[in-house]
Amino acid sequence: MTAWNKLYRLDLFRQIRYPEGLLYEDTATTYLITQECDRVAVDMTPQYHYTQRYTSIANGTIWKDSKLDLVLAGDRMAAWVCEHYPDLKTAAAEKRAYVRLSTLSQMVNTSHQDKDLARRLRREVLSVAPTVLRDRRASKRDKLGILALLPGFWCYRAIWSRYYETKRNRTVAGPAGTPDTTGKE
C-alpha cells in the first residue's frame, strides 16, 4: 500500500487524490490507482534504502486519534474490494483484521489507555477471526495477534510489548550488535 515504493504516471492523479488531513493516505488511494492501470510492472530488486524511524507519525510514541484513520482507510478499501471483487471477501476480512491489529499495536506502543476503544477493536477483530484463522495465506503475525486477543487485550498488550521491544532493539543495534539504520529485520 505504501506510496514511497512506487512510480506512477501523472495522469493517474487526475481523478484520484490523496485525502487531505488523513494519515495513511496511501492505504486510502493505492488500490484505486491500481484499478485505473492498464498494466503494472513489478521489480523486486532492492533499490531503495528505507529507514524506519520510531518517532514517525505512524510509529511515534504519542497517541493521536488520527491513528484511527488506518481503520477508516482499511474499511473503505475492504468494502470496495467486496463490491468490485466478491471472490476476495476473505482478503477483505484479513485487511479489516490487520488495520485493527495495527491500531491496537499503536495503542500499546503509545501506552494509550482507552479501554472502550480497545474492547471495540478487539470485538471487531474477533468478528472476522474465523475467516482469517482458516486462510492458509493469511499472515502468521495477524493470526498470532488474533490468538493473543482471545483472552483479552491485556494478553495482546503483553505479547506485543515484548515483540516490539525485541524488534526495536534488534533494529537499532542490528545483527550481532552492529549499527543498523535500515529498519529491516
N, C-alpha and C positions, 0 to 999 in steps of 0.2 A: 504493500500500500504506500510505502514511503515515496515522497516526491524526489528526494535527493539522488536516487539511483536510476533516474530515467531521463531520456532525452525526448522531447515532444515536438511535434510540428506545431507552429504557432496557430495555424487555422483551427486546431482542436479547441482553442480557448475563445473562439468567437461566441459560442453559446454557453460554454461551461466556465464557471469562475470558482475560485476558492472562496468559501463563505467567509465574509469579514467578521471578525470578532469571535471566531470559534477556534479552539485548539483542534488538533487532529484534522486539519483541513484536507490533508492528503487522503485520509480514510473516507472523507465525505465526497471526494471527487474522482479518485483514480479509477474506480470501476465504471463511472460514467464516461470518462475519457476513453478508456479501453473499448467500451461499447461502440464508440464512434470511429474506431480504427478499422480500416480495411485489412490491415495486416500489422503484425507486431513482430519485431526481431528481438531475440534474446541472446545475450552473450554472458556467460557465467564466469568469464575470465576476470580475476580480481584486478581492477584498475582504479580503485578509489580507496583512499585511506580514511576510514571513519573513526573518529574519536568519540567515545561515549563519555559524556560529562554527567556527573551525578548532581550537578547544580542546574541542569537544563529545565525548561518549562515542564517537559513531560516526566523527567526523572527527579526533579527537585525535592527537597525535604520539607517544603512548606505546602500544606494543603490549600488548594483553592477550588471552589465549586466548579470552576471551568474544567477541571479534570473529568467531570461528568460528561463533557462534550464527546468523549470517546464512546460512551454508551449510546448517546444520541446518534452519532455518525454510524456506528456499527449496526444499530437497529434499523436505520434508514436503508443501509446497504443490504441487510438481510431481507427486509421487506421487498426491496427492489428485485433482488435475486429470486425470491419466491414467486414474485409476479411474472418475471420475464423468463425464468428458468426453473419451473416447478420441480424438475428432476434433481435440483440441487438443494432441496429443503434441508437435507442433513448438513450440508456445508453451511447453510444459513444458521442453523441451530448452533453449530460449532462457533460461528462468529459471535452470536449472542452470548455464548458462554465465555468466550475469550475476552470480549470487551469488559465484561463484568468481573472476571477474574483479574484482569489487568487493573481495573479500578480498585478492587479490594486490595491488591498488592500496593497500589499507591497509598491507600489508607494506612496500611502497615508501615510503609516507608516514611510517611509523614507523621506517624503517631496520631492520626485523625481518629477521634473517638465518637463518631456519630453512629450510635448503636442501631437506630432506626434504619439508616441508610445501609449499614452492613447487613441487617436482617433482610431488608428488601432485596438487595443484590444477591444474597445467598439464596433466598427463595426463588429468584428468577433463574439463577444458575441451576439449581436443583430441578426446576421445571423442564429443562432441556437435557438434564444429566443422562437419562436412559439412552437418548439418541446418541449423545457424544461417546458415552462409555462403550456402546455396541459397535461403533465405527472403528474399524482397524486403522483407518487413515487419520483419525484424529490425533492431535499431538499428545505425546506422553505427559508433557508438562500440564496441559489442560486436564487430562484425566486424573493426574495426581492432585491437582488443585481441587477438582470436584470431590475426590475421595477425602481430602483434608477438610473440606467444608461439611461433610456428612455429620460429624459430631457437633460442629458449631464453628462460628467464626474464630473463637478462641484457639481452636486447633490449627486452622489455616494460618492465623497470625503467628503462632509459634513456629510452624514449619517454614512459612515464607520468610520470617525474620532471619532464621538460620541460613536458609538458602541464599538470600540476598546478601547477607554479611559475608558468606563464603565467596560468592561470585564477585562481590565488590573488592574484597581483599585480594583475590586472585587477579582481577583486572588491574588493580593499582600496582601490585607487586610484580605481576607477570609470572611466567613459569620459573620455578627454581629461584625466586627472589629477584629476577632481573626486571628492570623498569619496563613497563608496557603501557602505552597510552592508546592502543588501538581499540580497546573495549571489546576485543574478540576473545573468545574462550579457547 
